[in-house]
């Protein structure tokens, strides 16, 4: 079953003007929040690190660093920070939401559903928590219920781009790429700026599904432009380049993806395959072994078949 490429919404706390010279913790936090607002996720993480070294129980720094880590693909780090925020503030909706996103990404849908529902209980109109609830329902095997949830939401309010985005992702997962494209196009028509990164990313995947590679490349490149520190976007474009047999470009994107998120076994495997097609067997085996050590059985098979002795060909 294909994974959903998730969206995430978040409230960035206001930034402040501060004097030159020594920076008090509040001013460092303001810089971090400003970087977060500009989607400089790696820069914001560095600043939140400074804040948390001085104030480990700063709830804003914990929840915001959790968000930034999630955006660059560090799900384990995001989970740890969000849990820390909840220890400080058990009702912190942002932290519960991020935990839901991480657990959903780990395919722990029953646990993630509880987190989304806790957010919806406090804030019934939260569209992103609704999106998470629908996705979890779908991937727990209740496909009909999930489609009914989003179809009913669309019937009640046809102006919400998020609802069309959600249905597009569900159609992508079912392999109904043409239907997915209709939904993603509608989402962009209604609000080009709403959830734009995720719409372009998932529409790029839909275009890959119908083999419209030029459109797929445009959308995935647009997603990278919007979030240049997102590992999933580079991974998806790397897959596209691999499918197009542009293996040098695939290597570049997979490499950037593992730089941003070194914890994804599939990316190491795909990077190994791209090197393999280039007949760079040393780097291919290095990445297969890394992926295998993380539990990827396909990579382990490649190691057994190709990396225990001389490799003579493809």
N, C-alpha and C positions, 0 to 999 in steps of 0.2 A: 504494500500500500504506500502510495506516495505521500511524502510529508507536506503539510501546509507550510507555505512561507508566510510567517506571521507578521502582523502589523503591531505597532505599539504606540499608544498615545500617552502623553506625559505633560504635566504642568511644570514648566521651568520657573524657578523662583527668580524674582526680580534682581537685576544687577545694580550695583551702587558705584558712585563716584568716590574715589579714595585718593588721599594725598600721596606724593612721591615719598620714597624712603621705606622705613621698616613697615611691613604689612601686618596688622593685627589679623587674627583668625577670621573675623567677619569680612574683612577686605579680601582675603585670599578666597574665601567662600564665594564672594561676589564675582571674582575673576573666573572661578570655576564654573559658576552658573552662566556667566556670559559666554564662555567657550561652549558650554552645553547648548545654549540657545543658538549659537552659530553652527551647531553640528560638528564642532571640533571635539569629537568624543575622546580621542587619545589625549589631547591637551587638557580637557576637563578632568580626566582621570588623574593625571599628574597633579593637578591642583587639589583635587579632593583627597589624594594621598597625603598632601601636606596638612590639610585641615584635620584629617583623622589621626595623624600622628600627634597632633596637639589636643584634639577633642575626640577621642574614640567613640563617644556616645552622641555625637552630633547627628541627629536624625535626618536632617536635610542632606548632609554630605553622604550619609549611608544610602539613602534612597536614591539620590541623584547619581551617585557612583554606580549603583546597581543598574540604573537605566543605561548609563553610558557603556558599561561593560556588556550589557545585553546587546546594545546596538553594534558593538564590534565583534560579537559572537562569543564572548567569554561567558557562557551560561553558568558555569560553576561559580565564577566570581560574582556574577549578578545575584545568584541564589543566596550566597553567603551574606552579601551586603543587605539584600532585602530582608533576610531573616534577622539580621542585626537591627535593622530599623524597626521591625515588629517587636523585638524584645524591648525596645525603648518606648514604642508607641503601638500597642497591640491593635489599634483600630486604624492604622495607617493604610488607607485604601491604595495608594500608589505602590506600596511594598507588596501588599497582597496581590495586586494585579501583576506585578513583575514576576512574583513566584508562580502565578498561574501561567504566564508566558513561558517561563523556563520549564516547568513541569510538562506543559503541552509539547514543547520542543523535544523533550525527552520521552514523549509518548506515554506519559503517566497521566492519562486523560481523566481518570476518575478523581485523582487528587487535584489536578488543575481545575476541574469543574467546580469543586468546592471553593477554591480561591475566587474564581470569577463570580460565583453566586454570592459570596460574602460581599463583594464589591457592589453587585446589583441590589442586594438587600439594603445597603446604605445609600445607593445612588441608582435608582431604577432606570434612569435614562442614559446610563453610561453606554455609549455605542460600542466602545472597544471591548468592554466586559461582555456585552451581548454577543459580539463577534466571537469571542473566546468560548462562550457557552455553546454557540452553534457548532463551532469546529469540534469541540470535545464531544458533543452529542453525536456528531457524524462519525468521528473516528472510534467511538465506543461501539459502533455497529448500528446505531439508530439513524440510518441515512434518511429514511422517509420523514422521521420526526424533524431532523435538522432542516431539510428542504421546506417542510411545512412552516417551521419557525421563521425562516427568512422570507418565504413567499407571503406569509401573513403580515410580516413587517412591511413588505413592499406595498401590499394592498392598502395598508393603513396610511402609509406615507411614501409616495413615489418620488419625493424630492431628496431623499437621503442617499447620497452616493455610497455610503458605507454598506448599505444593504445590497446594492448591486455588486459591489466588490466582494462581499462575503459569498454571494451566490456564484460569482465567477470563480472563486477559489474552489468551491465545492465541485463545480463543473470541471475545472482543471483536474481535480483529483480523480474524477470518474473517467477522465480521458475524453470528455465532451468539449474539445477545444474550441470549436466554432461557437457553441453556446457561451462558453467562457469569454470569448472575444467580444460578443455582443454585450455581455454584462460589464466587462471592463471599459468598453467604449462608452457605455451609458454612465458609468461612474465618473469618467473623465469629463463627459459632456455636462454633467450636473455640477461638478465642482473640480476643476483641474488641479487645484491646490490641496484638496482634502485627501490625505493618505496617499499622496502622489507617488512616493517612492515605492510603496508596496503594490500599487496598481501597475506601475510600469514594470516592476520586477515580475509580477505574476502574468501580466499580459505578454511579456517577453517569453515566458515559459509556454504560454498558449500558442504564440506564433511558432515556437520551436515544434510544438505538437502537430501543427499543420504544415510544417516545413517551409514556412515563409521566413527564411533565414535573415534576409536583409531587414525586415521589420523587427525580427527578434533582436538582432544586433543593435538597432536603433533604440529599442526600449530598454535593453539591459545596459547599454551605455548611458542612457538617460538616468537610469536608476543609480549607476555609479557616480554620475555627476552630482546627483542629489545627496548621496551618502557615500563619499569616497572612502570611508573607513568600514564599510559593511562587507564582511567576509562572504555572505551568501550571494551578494550581487556578483562578485568576482568569480565565485564558484559556478554560478549559472552561466555567465558568459564564457567561462572556460569550457563548460560542457558544450556550448554552442560551437566554439572554435574547434573543439575535438571532433564534433559531428561533421563539421565542414572540412575536416582533415587539415586544418591550419594549426598544426601541432606546436609550432613555435609560440604562437599567440596563446594557445591553451596553456602551455608551460608558464608563461608570464602571469596569466590570470590565476591559475591554481597556486602558483608560488605566492602571489600577493594574498590570496585567500588564507593560506596556512600561516603567513606572517601575522595576519590579523586575528586568526583563530587557530592556534596550534593544537586544538583538541578534537578536530574532526577527522576521523579515520577515513571517511569516504574521500575527502579532498586529497589526502596523501595517496590513496589508491589511484585516483584519477590522474594525479600528477605523475605517478609512476607509469601509468598507461601512456600518457603523452610522451614521456621520455622514451618509453619502449618503442613507440611508433617512429621516433626519431633515431632509433638504434643507439641511443645513449644508455646502454644497459647498466652501467655503473650507477647512474643516478636513478634509473628505473628501480633497480633492486634495493637501493637505499630507501626509497619511498615505499616500496612494497613491504619491506621489513618493518618500517615504522608503522604502517597501517596494520600489519599483521599483529604487531605487539600490542595494538590497541583493540584487538579482537575482530578485525575484519577478515572473514573467512575467504573471501575472494582474493584478497591480497596474500593470504597464507598459501593458497593454491598456486599463485604466480611465483611465490618464493620457492615452493617445492619443485615446480616444473622448470623454472628458469634461472634460479639464483643459487643453486648448489654446485654449479660447475660452469664451464664455458657455455656461452649462449651463441648459437650459430646462426640464428635468424628469427624472423617474426613468426 
